[in-house]
Amino acid sequence: MKYRTLQLSCECGRVPKQISAVSLSPTHALVIDWRCPRCQKMMRIVKPLSDCWRECFAEESANTPRATADLTIDTPDDRSFLHSIGVTYSEE
């Protein structure tokens, strides 16, 4: 899975230490709330999801983090867990 981190900062230039809420608006925007660790101001970023998508995936970068797990291979433990919650495989 490819992903990029959205860059967030307060008006004073400090980045959030902890995010208090992540929400979606009815107008298809991402809403992120946090308190600035430097100036203690409550910050809210509202950004259209289309802008987030464009900024994150407009250009591919060699530094883009990727998931390292191979999600197509299951283990006996995976099957045991899935069976315990009622999942069956089509070949069973």
C-alpha positions in Angstrom: 0.0 0.0 0.0 1.4 3.4 -1.0 0.7 6.5 1.2 2.1 9.9 1.9 2.0 12.0 5.0 0.0 15.2 4.8 2.1 18.2 6.0 0.4 20.0 8.9 1.6 23.1 10.8 0.3 25.8 13.0 0.4 29.5 12.0 3.5 29.8 14.3 5.2 27.1 12.3 5.0 24.2 14.8 3.8 20.8 13.7 1.1 19.0 15.8 2.4 16.7 18.5 -1.0 15.0 18.9 -4.1 15.2 16.7 -7.4 15.4 18.6 -9.8 14.7 15.7 -9.9 13.6 12.1 -13.3 14.0 10.4 -15.0 14.1 7.0 -17.3 17.0 6.1 -20.5 16.7 4.1 -18.7 18.6 1.3 -16.1 15.9 0.9 -13.3 17.6 2.9 -10.9 16.2 5.4 -11.0 18.0 8.7 -8.1 17.7 11.2 -8.1 19.3 14.7 -5.2 19.7 17.1 -3.8 22.1 19.8 -0.5 23.6 18.9 2.2 22.5 21.4 4.0 25.9 21.2 1.2 28.6 21.2 -1.6 26.4 22.6 -4.0 27.7 19.8 -6.7 25.3 18.7 -6.0 24.6 15.0 -8.3 23.2 12.3 -7.3 22.3 8.8 -10.1 21.8 6.3 -8.9 20.4 3.0 -10.9 19.0 0.1 -10.2 15.3 -0.4 -9.5 15.9 -4.1 -6.7 18.3 -3.1 -5.3 15.8 -0.6 -5.3 13.1 -3.4 -3.7 15.4 -5.9 -0.9 16.5 -3.5 -0.2 13.0 -2.3 -0.2 11.1 -5.6 0.6 13.7 -8.3 4.1 12.5 -8.6 5.6 9.2 -7.6 8.6 9.4 -5.3 11.2 6.8 -4.3 10.7 7.9 -0.7 7.0 6.9 -0.7 6.6 4.4 2.2 5.2 1.1 1.2 3.7 -1.7 3.3 6.2 -4.5 3.8 3.8 -7.4 4.5 2.7 -9.7 1.7 -1.1 -9.6 2.2 -1.8 -12.3 -0.4 -0.2 -15.2 1.7 -2.1 -16.5 4.7 -0.6 -18.7 7.5 -2.2 -21.5 9.5 -2.7 -19.0 12.3 -4.6 -16.7 9.9 -6.9 -19.5 8.8 -7.4 -20.6 12.4 -8.4 -17.1 13.5 -10.7 -16.6 10.5 -12.4 -20.0 11.2 -12.9 -19.0 14.8 -14.9 -15.9 13.6 -16.9 -18.0 11.1 -15.1 -17.3 7.9 -14.8 -20.2 5.4 -12.7 -20.4 2.2 -14.3 -21.2 -1.1 -12.1 -24.3 -1.5 -13.3 -25.8 1.8 
